[in-house]
Structure formats: structure tokens, C-alpha cells
């Protein structure tokens, strides 16, 4: 039986999701954003971290 919802690749993560995905704490995530090592965008009232920016940080390119 096929799922009604095909798996969706995330384009961006909330700060909370980025913490869970990387095992980094909120303070570390915010420090990386503040220091320019992690790109974040504001959409409405939310801060989102593009998936490619998170991958780049973890791979050492951040």
C-alpha cells in the first residue's frame, strides 16, 4: 500500500528542529547565526535555517 503523502525533503529547519538534527543546543545554533557561520532567514515571525546552510555548517564549510 502506498502512502498518501510522499516523503517530503525539508527545505528549511526551525531553530528547534536544527538543534534536534545536529545535536547542538539552542545557544550554539544562535551563536553560529550571530557569528555568520550559519545562514538564517526570517519568514513572518519565524527564524528558519535553510537545509543547505545547516549541511554546510556540519560539513565544516560554515
HELIX and SHEET records of a PDB file:
HELIX    1   1 UNK A   15  UNK A   22  1                                   8    
HELIX    2   2 UNK A   26  UNK A   34  1                                   9    
HELIX    3   3 UNK A   51  UNK A   58  1                                   8    
SHEET    1   A 3 UNK A  12  UNK A  14  0                                        
SHEET    2   A 3 UNK A  46  UNK A  50 -1                                        
SHEET    3   A 3 UNK A  41  UNK A  43 -1                                        
END                                                                             
